[in-house]
C-alpha cells in the first residue's frame, strides 16, 4: 500500500489537513503552491514547491478552503489520484459515502445514510445528521449543525456555527453567513444570512 500523499495549496487549512494525514500514517511527499513567496519555505522540515505541478499523477489532496479554487485545481490537475483524509477523532457511520478528495476534520460527526461528494470539507466539530446529501466542492465550516435530510448543492459554503433544520435544501454555489439559522429552502448563487436566514444578494457569475 502506498502511504504517501502530496498537498496542493499551503496555508492554515493545509496545516490541519497535513496533521490529519500524518495521524493516519501518511508520509507527505510534496507541498505545492502557486504563491512564489512560499518557494523553498519550510513547514515541519518539508519544502514548499512553486508552482503547482499540473501534470502530477500521485496520491494527492487539495488543501484549499475556497470552493471555486478547489474545483479549478481539481480540473487542472486532472491525472492526480485524489485521496480522502479523515481525522482519527471524527465519528463517521459505516453507512456513509464520501467522495474522492474530501476531508473530514477533527471532531466531526457524520450520521448514517449521508452522502458526501468529491473535494468537500466537513470542518472541525461539524455535525451532519442522517440522510444528508452534500454536493461536490462544498465547505461545511466548524461547528455547523445539519439536521437529518438536509441537501447542500455543489460549491456551497456553510459559515461557521450555522444551523439547518431537517429536510431543507441549500442551492449550489451559495454562501451561508456565519451563525445563520436555515429554516426554509435557499436558492442557488446567493449570499444568505441571519436568524432566520434570508438571501441578501445574488451572484450571476458563470460557474
N, C-alpha and C positions, 0 to 999 in steps of 0.2 A: 504493500500500500504506500502510495506517495503521500507523505505528510507535510509537504511544503506548499506554501501559498504566497502569492505576491499581492501587494496592496496598491491600488490605483487611487491617487489622491492622498495628500498628507496634511492633516490639521488636527483639531481637537477630536473630531469624530473618528478619525483614523486611529488615534491613540486608544480609544475604547475598543475598537474592533481588533487591533493588534493584541491587546490584553486578552480578549476573549479567545482569539486564535491560539495564543501561547498556552492558555489554560486548557485548551483542547488538544495539546500536544503537537500543534503545527510548528514548523520552522518557517521563518519569514525569509523568502528568497530576495525579493526586490521591493523597494518603495518607489513608486513612480509619481511624479507631479509635474505639471506644466509651468509652475512658478520658478523662473530662473534664479530667484533669490534663495531658493532652497537647495540649489545644486551643491552636491557633496556635503551638505549639512548632515548632522548625525542625530539619530534617535535611538537610544539604547544600544549604541555600537553599530547600528545599521545606517548605511549611507542612502540618501535620497537621490534618485536618478532623474534627471530632467533631459528631454521632455518625456511624456508618456509614450511608451512603445506600442504603436498601433498594430504591430504585427505579432504581438506576444501571444503565445499559444498555451501557456501553462495554466496551472490552477491559480485562480485569482478571485479577488473580491473588490468591489468598488466602495471605497471608504469616503464617500462624498454625501453630505446630508441633503444638498439641493436636488430635488427630484428631477428637474429638467436636465441638469448637468449629468446626473447619474444615467439617465436614459441615453443622452448623447454619447457618453463614453462607452456604454454597452453596445451601441450601434457601430461605433468606430473601431472598437477592439473586438471585432466580430468572431475571432477564432479562439478566444480565451475559453478556458474551462471554468465557468463561474461556480464558486464554492459557497455553500451556505454555512454561516458561522452562528453558533448558538452558545451563549454564555452558560456555563455549567449550573448556575443558580436559577436559570429560567425554568418554569414549570410548564410543560407542554404535554397535552394529552396525546396518547398514541393515535387517536383519531383526528389528526391534524395534517393537512397537506401544506408544505412550504416550498415555494418555487426556488429555482437556482439563483444564487447571488443575493438572497435575502439574509438579513442579520437580525438576531433576536438578542437583546441586551439583558444585563443582569436584572434579576427580579421580575422579569415579565412573566405574565400568566396567560396561557392560551388554552381555551377550553375545547371540548370535543365538537367535531363537525365543522370546525373553522378551516377555511381555505385561504392561504396567503400566496399572492402572486410572486413573480420574479423581481429581484432587486428592490425589495421593500424593506423597511426598517420598522421593527417594533422596539421602541426605545425603552430606557431604564424604567422599570416599575409599571409599565403599561399593562392594562388588563383587557384582554379581548375574550369576551364570553362565547358561549356555544353558538355554532352555526353562523358565524360571521363570514363574510366574503370580502377579502381585502385585495384590491387590484394590484397590477404591476406598478412599480416605482412610487408606491405610497410611503409616507413617513408618518408614523404614529408617535408623537413626541412623548417624553417622560410623563409618567403619572396620569395618562389618559385612561378613561374607562369607557369601554364599548360594551353595552348590554347585548343580550342574545339577538341574533338575526339581523345585525347591522351590516349594511353593504357600503363599501367605500370604493369609489371609482379610481381609475388609473391616475397616477400623478398627484393625488390629493395629499395635502399636508394638514394633519390634525394637531393644533397647537397644544402646548404643554398644559396639563391639568384639565383638559376638556372632557365633557361627559356627553354620551349619546344614549338616549333611551331606546328600548327594544324596537327592532324591526323598522328602523329608519334607513333611508338611503341618502348618501352624500355623493354628489356627482363627481365627474372626472375633472382633474386639474383645478380643484377648488382649494382655497386656503381658509382654514377654520382658526379664528383668533384664539389666543391663549385664554384658558378659563371659560370658554364658551360652553353653553348647555344646549344641545341639539334636541328639540322635541318635535320638529317637523322635518320632512324631506328637504334637502338643499340641492340647488341646481348645479350644473356644470359651470366651470370657468368663472367662478365668482370668489370674492372675499366675503365671508360671513362671520359674524361675531356677536357676542352679547349673551344675556340671560333673560329670555330665551334668545338664541342666535337668529339673526336675520341678515340676508345679503345686503351689503352696503355699496358694492361696486362689482362690475363685470369686466372680465378680461377677454378681448376678442382676438388675441394673438393666435396665429396658426400654430398648431401643435405638431 
